Amino acid sequence: MSKESFIDQLAPAAQADMQEFGILASVTIAQAILESGWGRSTPGQLQVTKEFINGKWIQIVNGFRVYDSWCDSVSDHSLLLAGNPRNANVINERDYRCASQELQRAGYATDPQYAVKLIRIIEGSEHTRFDQIEEERGGYDEF
């Protein structure tokens, strides 16, 4: 799967969930890219993953949920974030840098560079364009 086709699959769901849950589409897309290697790893299986624990990187085998589509994965991700009070500072945050840092502060990932990696992905591919929503009048507004 090409990078663009992966983004094409994710973007509509990420934008819809941004409107429903207040999680920036750019951040959702960046997380999917980072955590799946641009869609190369399929969610829903046992995988070897690296976790940063007690100042060291360790490999663990972990089970991931099974989804019928990337859209289902995005929806579950949004429900997970919105349903956990420690992610309150991510919800309705309009700055992708702040939202990324808040995800890390909330303990979403063990990687101490998680926010930096998300920000690089967003800026490297201009994913902030997905944080714009089309208004019925034909123009675009920021979320």
N, C-alpha and C positions, 0 to 999 in steps of 0.2 A: 504494500500500500504506500502510495506517495505521501509526502508530508501534507500537500494541499488537499488530497482526498481525505486524509485523516481529519484535518481541520474542517473540511466541508461537512463531514459527518457530525462533528461535535458542535460547531458554531450555532446551529438553530436551537438545539437543546440548551446550550449554555446561555443563549440570549433569552430564551423563554424562562428559564429558571432564574435568571438575573431579575427579570420583572416580577416573578412570583416570590422569590426568597431574598432578593437584595444582595446576591453574591455576584461580584463582577464577572462577566463572561470571560474576560481576559485571564483572570486568575484561575477559573475553572479549566479553561483550555490549557493553560500552562501546567497546571497540576496533572492533567491527563497526559500531556506530552512527556513530562518528567517521569511520571510513575509507570508509563507504559512503553517508554522508549519510542515515541512517535507511533504508537499503535502496534508495535512489534510483539509485545507480550499481551496475551489475551487474559482479561480478568476472569477469575473463576477457576483457578487451579492452584496446586501446590507449586511454589516457586522459591528459589533461593534469593534472599534479599539481604542487603547490608543494613545494619542498624548501628547507630552511634550510641553506645552505652558505656557509662563510667569512663568517658574520655577515650574510648577505643572503638574502632570499627570491628564489628563481628558479623559473621554470616549466620543466618538462621533460615530454616525452611518454614514457610508460613503459608497458610491457606487463605485464598482470596475468594470473595463472593463470585457467584456465577451470574452473568447477565446475558440476555438474548441479544442485546445491542449496546453500542456505545451510548446511545440516548438513555437507555435504562440505567447505565452506569452513572451518567451525569445526574439523573434524577435522584438516585440513591445518595450520591455525594452531596447534593444540595440538602436533602432531608437530614443527612448526618450532621452537616455543619449547622443548619438552622435549628436542629433539635437539641443541640448541646450548648448550655449557657456559657461555657468558657469561650465559645466562638462569637459571643455577642459583639465584639469590636470588629469582626469581619463583616457582619451583616450590615448592609447599607453604607459601607465604606466606599467612597467614590474614588479614592486614590489607590491604584493597584500596588504601589510600593507599601503603603500603610497596611493594606489588606494582607499582603504577603508576609509582612513582619508580624502582624497580629496572629496569623495562622501559626507561625513558628512559636511565638510567645505562648499560644494556647496549647502547645504540645502536639500539634497535628503530626509532625514528623520528628524523628530523632536526629536527623542531619542538622548540624549547627549552621550549615550553609544553605538550608532549604529556601529561605526567603530570597537570598542572593540569586540562587539558581532560577527561581520563579521569575524574578525581575529581569534577569538576563534573557530568558525565553520570551517574555512579553515584549521587551524592547528590541530584541533581535529580529522578531518577525512582525512587529507593529500590531500586536494583538489587541491594542487598545481600540482599534476600529470596531471591534465587536462589542465594545461598551457603549456604542451609540445605538439608539433605538429609533426606528422609523416611525414618524408620526403620520397620522392619517392625512394630514395636509400635504404630505410629500416631502417634508424636510426631515432632518435628523436632529435629535437632541441627545445630550448626554444622559445616561441613566441617572 
